[in-house]
Amino acid sequence: MKYLIAGLGNIGREYEYTRHNIGFRILDALAKASNIVFTDKRYGAVAEMKLKNKQLVLLKPSTYMNLSGNAVRYWLQQENMPLENLLVVVDDLALPLGVLRLKTKGSDAGHNGLKHIQEILNTQQYNRLRFGIGSDFPQGHQIDYVLSGFTEEEQKLLPERMEMATEIIKSFCLAGVNNTMNQYNNK
């Protein structure tokens, strides 16, 4: 059984440690813990890992956030995976910093990466793991906020919350989305 785990972010060193790139960072943490490396392939950096009897294809799209759907669709088709085996890992302004929510469907909530995936896949019915980045910014400065780095204080919280996100990803693949939501969505 194969799963596509797509962590959203923007390519380029200037974006590497921004709030918007938490999806990339979570996949990097998962790959590092599993001693696997990403290689540049079509539409993104890809790493493959085994998890018990499951195969995970980790994808960090190289399309920039606003065109993430192109990479997701390509790798779903390339690996011949059903939509229910897709998990998109994404930042979320609506959640307090570090709060994690696994969902099976939903709106794009103004997130350009999710918006493009929804347009390309023609559905809102796909799994996503939302990582709260908070919303402590003045009105009209949302773009500046998501493209800024975490504060020194916030960075202290990140390792533990990113570790929890990798546990959720593994559970999604091994125990299924419903069991994983029941176990983790209130932590």
C-alpha positions in Angstrom: 0.0 0.0 0.0 1.4 3.4 -1.1 0.8 6.8 0.4 1.6 10.3 -0.9 2.6 12.7 1.8 2.9 16.2 0.3 4.4 18.9 2.5 3.7 22.3 1.2 6.2 25.2 1.1 8.1 27.4 -1.2 11.5 26.5 -2.8 14.5 28.8 -2.2 16.7 29.6 0.7 14.8 32.8 1.5 11.7 30.8 2.3 13.4 27.9 4.1 12.6 28.8 7.7 9.3 30.7 7.1 6.0 29.8 8.7 4.7 29.0 5.3 7.3 26.2 4.9 6.4 24.2 7.9 5.1 21.4 5.6 8.6 21.1 4.1 10.2 21.1 7.5 7.9 18.4 8.8 8.8 16.1 5.9 12.5 16.9 6.4 12.2 15.8 10.0 10.4 12.6 9.0 13.1 11.9 6.4 15.9 12.6 8.8 14.5 10.3 11.5 14.2 7.6 8.9 17.7 8.2 7.4 16.4 8.9 3.9 17.2 11.8 1.6 15.2 13.8 -0.9 16.2 13.8 -4.6 15.1 16.3 -7.1 12.6 14.8 -9.5 9.7 16.1 -11.6 7.7 18.7 -9.8 9.6 18.4 -6.6 12.0 16.8 -4.1 10.9 13.2 -3.4 12.0 10.7 -0.8 10.6 7.1 -0.4 10.4 5.3 2.9 9.1 2.0 4.1 6.9 2.0 7.2 6.1 -1.6 8.2 4.3 -2.9 5.1 3.5 0.6 3.7 5.4 2.6 1.2 5.4 6.4 1.7 6.3 8.8 -1.1 7.3 12.1 0.5 6.9 15.1 -1.8 8.1 18.7 -1.4 6.7 20.4 -4.5 9.0 22.6 -6.5 6.1 24.5 -8.0 5.9 27.2 -5.4 2.9 27.2 -3.1 0.3 28.6 -5.5 0.8 25.7 -8.0 1.1 22.8 -5.5 -1.8 21.0 -7.2 0.3 20.3 -10.3 2.9 18.3 -8.2 0.3 16.5 -6.2 -1.7 15.4 -9.2 1.4 14.3 -11.1 2.7 12.1 -8.2 -0.7 10.6 -7.4 -0.9 9.6 -11.1 2.7 8.6 -11.3 2.5 6.3 -8.3 -1.1 5.2 -9.2 -2.5 6.1 -5.7 -6.1 6.6 -4.8 -7.0 10.1 -3.5 -7.7 8.7 0.0 -4.0 7.8 0.3 -3.0 11.5 -0.1 -2.1 13.5 3.0 -1.2 17.2 2.5 0.8 18.8 5.4 0.2 22.5 5.5 0.5 25.7 7.7 -2.7 27.1 9.1 -3.2 30.7 10.3 -6.6 29.8 12.0 -4.9 27.5 14.5 -2.7 28.6 17.5 1.0 27.9 17.1 1.8 24.2 17.2 -1.8 23.0 17.2 -2.3 20.0 14.9 -5.5 19.0 13.2 -6.0 16.1 10.8 -9.0 16.5 8.5 -10.5 14.4 5.7 -12.0 17.4 3.8 -12.6 21.1 4.0 -12.3 24.4 2.4 -9.0 26.0 1.4 -9.5 28.6 4.2 -7.7 31.2 2.0 -4.6 29.0 1.7 -3.3 29.3 -1.9 -1.6 25.9 -1.9 -4.8 24.1 -0.8 -6.8 26.3 -3.2 -4.7 25.1 -6.1 -4.8 21.4 -5.0 -8.6 21.7 -4.8 -8.8 23.2 -8.3 -6.6 20.6 -9.9 -8.1 17.6 -8.1 -11.6 19.1 -8.5 -12.5 18.2 -4.9 -12.2 19.3 -1.3 -12.3 15.6 -0.3 -8.6 14.9 0.5 -6.8 14.5 3.8 -4.8 17.3 5.2 -2.7 17.8 8.4 -2.9 21.4 9.4 -0.1 22.8 11.6 -1.0 26.0 13.5 1.3 28.9 12.9 -0.8 31.4 14.9 -2.2 34.7 13.6 -0.3 37.4 15.6 -0.1 40.0 12.8 -1.6 43.4 12.1 -4.6 43.6 9.7 -3.4 43.5 6.1 0.0 41.9 6.9 -0.9 38.3 6.4 1.6 37.7 3.6 4.4 39.3 5.5 3.5 37.1 8.5 3.4 33.7 6.7 6.7 34.6 4.9 8.4 35.5 8.2 10.4 33.2 10.5 9.3 32.0 13.9 10.4 34.0 16.9 13.1 32.6 19.2 10.4 31.8 21.7 8.2 30.0 19.1 11.2 28.0 17.8 11.6 26.3 21.2 8.1 24.7 20.7 8.7 23.6 17.1 10.8 20.4 17.6 8.2 18.7 19.9 5.2 19.8 17.7 7.0 18.7 14.5 7.8 15.3 16.1 4.0 15.0 16.9 3.2 15.8 13.3 5.5 13.0 12.1 3.8 10.6 14.5 0.4 11.6 13.1 1.7 11.0 9.5 2.9 7.5 10.5 -0.4 6.8 12.3 -2.4 8.0 9.2 -0.6 5.4 7.1 -0.7 2.5 9.6 -4.0 3.0 11.6 -6.1 5.0 9.1 -7.4 8.5 9.1 -10.3 8.0 11.5 -8.3 6.3 14.2 -5.6 8.9 13.8 -8.1 11.8 14.1 -9.6 10.2 17.2 -6.2 9.7 18.8 -4.4 13.0 18.0 -6.9 15.8 17.2 -7.3 16.8 20.8 -3.6 16.8 21.8 
